[in-house]
């Protein structure tokens, strides 16, 4: 399925429901900084910010990003009420204001952390047939070879879809 994923569409719907005045939003973000952020370990903070880089937060991608760290997994499971698993879309959803806060922290990640996150997201998207999204992530890390391979897959898909539609139309006309 090319285009926006169910996860992206769900996140967009959630953001539309959230209509907060800028001055209230600013106060909430300050509160997050002073009352919540400090309670997390540095490792969990970095993991949260890495999650904010990507739109697809499937269980498989989450497991890839969290790695083998049982401490990080434990801390996430016990202290992350702002990121929840939605079984209907099979993905983690970040509370919109917390996501905005995390996006403000993205500059604290190293280029290697960003590249590793984008590469994992690109691979997951490609494996799960979110080819346009995979192409975007490959572009972010400058992986032209993988991007070219994804582009070829997209071209073949478009060609095959065109042939199928043409065949359906021909059958309808006769």
C-alpha positions in Angstrom: 0.0 0.0 0.0 1.6 3.2 -1.1 0.8 6.6 0.4 -0.1 7.3 4.0 -0.3 4.4 6.4 -3.0 3.6 8.9 -0.6 4.7 11.6 0.0 8.1 10.0 -3.7 8.6 9.4 -4.5 7.7 13.0 -1.9 10.2 14.3 -3.3 12.9 12.1 -6.8 12.3 13.4 -5.6 12.5 17.0 -3.8 15.8 16.3 -7.0 17.3 14.8 -8.9 16.5 17.9 -6.4 18.4 20.0 -7.2 22.1 19.8 -5.3 23.9 22.5 -4.5 27.6 22.6 -0.8 28.4 22.1 -0.3 29.9 25.6 -1.8 26.9 27.3 0.3 24.6 25.1 3.4 26.5 26.1 2.6 26.1 29.8 2.0 22.4 29.3 5.3 21.9 27.5 7.1 23.7 30.4 5.4 21.4 32.8 6.5 18.4 30.9 10.1 19.7 31.1 10.1 20.3 34.8 7.8 17.6 36.2 8.1 14.6 33.8 11.3 14.7 31.7 13.6 14.7 34.6 12.2 11.5 36.0 13.4 9.5 33.0 16.8 8.0 32.6 19.1 9.4 29.8 18.7 6.1 27.9 14.9 6.4 28.0 14.9 10.0 27.0 17.0 9.3 23.9 14.8 6.3 23.0 11.7 8.6 23.3 13.3 11.2 21.1 14.3 8.6 18.5 10.6 7.4 18.4 9.6 11.0 17.6 11.7 10.9 14.4 9.5 8.3 12.8 5.8 7.9 12.0 5.6 4.2 11.9 5.9 2.8 15.5 4.9 -0.8 14.9 5.7 -3.4 17.5 8.4 -4.9 15.3 10.1 -1.5 14.7 9.8 -0.7 18.4 11.5 -3.9 19.3 14.3 -3.2 16.8 14.9 0.3 18.2 14.8 -0.8 21.8 17.2 -3.6 21.1 18.3 -6.1 23.8 18.2 -3.7 26.7 16.0 -5.3 29.3 16.6 -2.2 31.6 15.3 0.1 28.9 12.3 -2.1 28.1 11.5 -2.3 31.8 11.7 1.4 32.3 9.6 2.0 29.2 6.9 -0.4 30.4 6.7 1.2 33.8 7.2 4.9 33.2 5.7 5.7 29.8 2.1 6.6 30.1 2.5 9.1 27.3 3.2 6.4 24.7 0.7 3.7 24.5 0.2 0.6 22.3 -3.0 0.8 20.2 -4.0 -2.8 19.3 -6.3 -1.6 16.6 -3.5 -0.2 14.5 -0.9 -2.5 15.9 1.4 0.4 16.8 2.6 2.7 19.5 1.0 6.1 19.7 2.6 9.1 21.3 0.3 11.6 23.1 0.3 14.6 20.7 1.7 17.2 23.2 4.4 14.8 24.4 5.3 14.2 20.7 5.6 17.9 20.1 7.9 18.1 23.2 10.0 15.2 21.9 10.4 16.9 18.5 11.8 19.9 20.2 14.5 17.6 21.7 15.5 16.0 18.4 18.6 18.2 18.0 20.1 16.5 21.0 20.5 13.2 19.1 23.7 12.5 17.3 23.7 12.1 13.6 24.5 8.4 14.1 21.4 8.0 16.3 19.2 9.7 13.7 20.7 7.7 10.8 20.3 4.4 12.7 16.7 5.3 13.5 15.8 6.3 10.0 17.6 3.2 8.6 15.5 0.9 10.9 12.3 2.7 9.9 13.2 2.5 6.2 13.9 -1.2 6.4 10.6 -1.8 8.3 8.6 0.3 5.8 10.2 -1.5 2.8 9.5 -5.0 4.3 5.9 -4.0 5.1 5.3 -2.5 1.7 5.1 1.2 2.8 7.4 2.0 -0.2 6.9 5.7 -0.4 7.7 6.0 3.4 10.7 3.8 2.9 11.9 6.0 0.1 11.6 9.1 2.3 13.6 7.5 5.1 16.3 6.3 2.7 16.5 9.8 1.3 17.0 11.2 4.9 20.1 9.0 5.4 21.4 9.5 1.8 21.1 5.8 0.9 20.6 6.2 -2.9 21.2 2.6 -3.7 18.3 1.4 -1.5 16.2 4.3 -2.6 16.7 3.3 -6.2 15.7 -0.3 -5.5 12.5 1.0 -3.7 11.8 3.3 -6.7 12.0 0.3 -9.1 9.5 -1.6 -6.9 7.2 1.3 -7.0 7.5 1.7 -10.7 6.7 -2.1 -11.2 3.7 -1.8 -8.9 2.4 1.2 -10.8 2.9 -0.6 -14.1 1.2 -3.8 -12.8 -1.7 -1.8 -11.4 -2.1 0.1 -14.7 -2.2 -3.2 -16.6 -4.8 -4.7 -14.1 -7.0 -1.6 -14.4 -6.8 -1.6 -18.1 -7.8 -5.3 -18.2 -10.7 -4.6 -15.9 -11.9 -1.7 -18.1 -11.5 -3.8 -21.2 -13.7 -6.5 -19.7 -16.3 -3.9 -18.6 -16.5 -2.5 -22.1 -17.2 -5.8 -23.7 
